[in-house]
Each structure stands twice: as C-alpha cells, then as structure tokens.
Amino acid sequence: MIKRGEIKMKHADFSPSAAYRWLNCTESFYLHKQQETSSEAEEGTKAHALAEKVLKGENVNSDDYDSEMIQAVNYYTSIIDYYQQQEPHKIWVEKRVNIIEGCFGTVDCILWNDNELHIIDFKYGKGVFVDAKDNDQLKIYAIGAIIELKLTQVQDVYLHIIQPRYPNQEPHRLHKIDVKDLKEWGVNKLIPVIKSIKEKKGLCFNPSEHACRWCSHSGSCKALAEHNLAIAKTDFKDIANVEESTLPVPNELSNEQLVQIKKASDLFKKWLKAVDAEALRRARAGDKLPGLKLVEGRKNRKWQREEEALNLLKSFISEEAYTTKIITPAQAEKKLKERKIDKNVLNEFIYKPQGEPVLANENDKRKELKLNAEEEFKCIN
Ligand code: SF4
C-alpha cells in the first residue's frame, strides 16, 4: 500500500489537492513549482498517520503526539464512527484512487453502503478555511473512488471536510452531490481541462484569490499583477500615479465599493508580500532598483551577559529591575493537565473579555452582532 511519505516522491502530475489551481488557471500547471515541505505540512502528515493507525485499530503511543493533535484526530475518527454506528459501511482508509493517467490521489477515508458514497478528507491545518461545497479535490476523489472500486450503483455522494482546528467554523462540513452532476462535471470540466493541459492547447491564466494563494509563480505572474491593477483601477483610476492624497476617502466609498475592496484585499496583501520578497531578492543579488536601497533592518538593543547586567541593575533599583508576568489561561490549563490537576480549579479566575466588533465572512460560525446604531454614532462623534 502507498503510504503518505511515498506520495511525496511520486507526486501526481494533476494533483487533486492542487486542482483548485490547475483546473482554473491552466497556465499555472507548467509555471508552479512544487514547494519544499514545511513544518505545517510535516505536522499534517503526522496527524494523518496517527488517524490511519486509529482507524485501522493499530497500537498508538499517545506520548508521541501532543494533545492538540490527539484531540483533532479523535474528532475526525468520531465522525467516521458516527456513520458506522448509523449503518455499517465498507471502509477504506488512505485509499489510493486513479482517475486518468497522471491524475491520482490518496483519499483519507471512503465509506460505502451499496448506494451512498462518503468521501472524507481530514484537514489538520488551521490557517485556511476549506469548504466541502464546490471542492474540486473531493469531487476528483469521488470520481476516482467510483472508478477504482467499481461502485456502479452509487446514487448519492457525500463530500466531507473535517477541519477541527480552524477557528469559528463548524469543524465538519458536508456537501451532498448527485452522482449525475458529478459525472457531468468530470466529463465536461475535469477531463477536457486535463486533456488541454497535456496537449498544451488553449491554456489560459485565470487569477483569483483561491487559485493564486499557493501558486509559486505568484511573485512574478504578470496576469495576477494585471488582475490586481484592474481591480484597483476600478476604484483608484490610475494606480501608477496613486498617492495618499489621490486615494478615495473611505467614508466617501459606497457599501458596494467597500465590499469589493475588502474582498480583494487578501489577494492584494499576498501579491504585495510577493512583490516585496522579489524586490528584496533582486536587491540582494545586486540589482539596482531606482529609488530604493538595501539597508540594515531595525533591531532593538538587547542585554548581553544578562545575569551580570541584572545584578548590577538590582544594586541600583532593586526589584524595579525586572518584571514577572503570569502565563495565559490556556498555557496554565495545559501545564495543569500535564500534572494531572483538574483545570476547573482555575475557572473562577478566568473571564473572557468582550471582543471588539470585526467584519467576518457571512459563513463565519460566530453569531452576528446587532449593534445599536445610535449608540455607535455617539461614540464616533
Ligand atoms: S499566480 Fe495565479 S494567475 Fe498566475 S499562474 Fe499562478 S495561479 Fe495562474
């Protein structure tokens, strides 16, 4: 059986986990370069390996994993147990499925019971929200499972994302898709795109926040830069000559303009970060960038021979020489747990201050705030 570690060396050309990019921006298929593995990716691999062991009933030494990972894996496996208790399903764990030459993947968990197919994907990351709806990766896995396991009777397909560590959202997202719609998508979208990429015919750039987020080409992508400028120009007229005084005053923008700019801001931030990194890289390599120069970054002064410095300082100003700070409630609870002390002993000393109002996407799990407009207006004046 192919293990996760081996997949790294034998990566699918048309990787389902990157389908959101190559399916939408076909040019990126040849421009994006596989990135070095990150510590987050390694954590994800470890969490998946643990989940696999648990689902296969293998022995697990809990000392090898931190409590956050154990909790996340417990949540993921509890969802699978729930479905198994409702009605026994045939189960495949870490199942490799092939769709078409060059397009294959490993599904975290497949459940099947004669007409219902569940494709379950465990996401350990907590930085980027992943939805089950319109999820190209899950749709490819579902097609792969139907082909690979010869599930000719399938009627309903359930796509699951289980992302326990992402804050303020339901950790289990479920989307049902009719098998007819899934097959139509495969025939009319997936296969033609793979064919056109293989034949290098009709390739196009299609920048979007979703497609460009992890694309390694984003720092030098002309299409993305033009896309960002086009968005900017709808509000800023001539981006090349923008100065602070020429930017529209936010309180003169319409609600539609504010929403448009807010939605584009993530893409802009990513692009500007990539532009900064590219400019720095060129300057470090010796390029002259008109109007810019390489300087040493700012740093605050630090103590050296800290203990000696502290002793000297204490001789002048005694306890004013240092500060002590209590650890956070979360850190305290973790430490009590490690010592097997009931964390509830701290309850009376912990409170949660009310958060300032912030704007979030409408699918955010937090309850919508209803503010008293008159009171708010008084604060502003
Ligand atoms: S940065 Fe975006 S538009 Fe450019 S190649 Fe990558 S995915 Fe396509």
Residues whose N, C-alpha, C, O or C-beta is under 5 A from the ligand:
A	BS01	SF4	C25 E27 S28 L31 F205 N206 P207 A211 C212 C215 H217 S218 C221 A223 L224
